[in-house]
Amino acid sequence: MKYLCLVYHEEKILNELPQSEYETLVDESLDLRETLRESGHLIDAEALQAVQSAASIRVRNGKVSMTDGPFAETKEQLGGFFLINAKDLNEAIHVASKIPGARFGTVEIRPIRALIRSRGVNE
C-alpha cells in the first residue's frame, strides 16, 4: 500500500539553525532517502521551496482566482514529502518516524486512495 508522508515544519526554525546543524539535517534526509530506496519502501521524496514561492488557486463558478502563498495560515508549513510503500499503517508509522523533519515539526501520514471511475451496471 502507498502512503504519503507530508513533512511540516516552521520555516523560521529551520532558517535559524546553525549552518552545520542544517547541513546535518539535509544529510540525514538524503541518507534516509537512500536507505528507504534500498529497502524497497521509497517511491519518491522531495523537499519543497520556501512557502513564499507558493501560489494557491481556487476555481469557483468557472472563475480562477490565485493568491500568493500557501492555502492556509498555519504555524507549520509543508516542507516536503516522502511517498512510500508499506504493508500497513503500522509499518508506515515506523518508516515515517525516521524522517529527520519529525524532530522539528510534524509528519502527517496518509494512505493513497486510487481514483477509479465507477461504471454503471449497463456499461
N, C-alpha and C positions, 0 to 999 in steps of 0.2 A: 504494500500500500504506500502511496506517496503522501508525504507531509510537508507543508511549508512552514519553516521556522522563521518568523519575522523578528528581526533584532531591533529593538527600540532602545534608544539612549538619549541622554541630554547632550546635545552637541556642545554646549558650553563646557560641560565637564571634560569631554574629550579634548576640546580645544585648549583647555588649561593644563592638561597633563604635560609633564616634562617630556621633551623630545625623545629621550631614551625609553621612557615608560610607554609612550605612544608607539614607538617602533617595536617594542617587545609585544605589545598587543597585536599589531599587524602581523608580526612573525608568527605568533601563536595561532592567529586566524588562518594564515596561509598553511601552516603545518597541519592544523586540524582539517582543512580542506583536502590536503593530500592524503591524510590518514583515512578520512571518510571515503575518498575515491578508491583507495586500495582495498578497503573493506567491502566495497560494493554499496555503501549507503548513499553516497553522494550522486545526485543528478546534476546540480548546479549550485553555485554560491557566488554572490557578488556583493560588493559594498555600493552604497548609493552616494551620489554627490550631496553637498550640503543642502539643507532644506530651503535655502534662499534660491536654489536653482529650480525648485518645483513649480509646477503650474497645475491648477485644478480646473476641470471643466464640468459643466452641467449642461444637459440638454433638456429643455422644458418646452413643450408645445412646438417642437421643431427648431427652437432658437438655442444656439450655443452661447453660453457665457463662460468667460475664463477669468480666473483670479490668480494672482501670483501667490506662490507659497503652497503649503500643504492644505488639505481639505479641512482639518480640524486644528483648533488651537489646543495643544496639549503640552504638558511638561516634557514628555519624551517624544522624540521624533523617530520615524522609521529610518534606520541607518543601513540596512542591508538584509539579506536573506540567505538561507540555506534551503534548497529543495532536496529532500532526502527520501530514500526508500527505507521503510521499517515494517516489521511484521505486524506491529500493533502500536497503540498509543504508548504503552509502557516502554517499548524499545525506542520510540521517537523521543520520549522524555529523557531517556538515558543518553541518547545521542545529543540532543539539544543542550543538555546540562554541561556539555564540554565546550560550548560556544563561549569564547572569552568575553564577548559583549554582555553576557548574562551577569558578569561581575559588576558592571557599571549601569545596567538597565534591566530590561525585561526581554525574554524571548517568548513570543506567542507561537504556539504550535497548533496548526490547523490542518486537518486531513483535506486532501484534494478530492473534489467531487467531480466526477466525469459528467459532462453535459451530453445527454442522449436525447435525440429527437424522439418524442413519443409518436407512435403511429396508431391510427385508428384501426378498428377491427377489420374494416374492409380494404385496407391499403396493402 
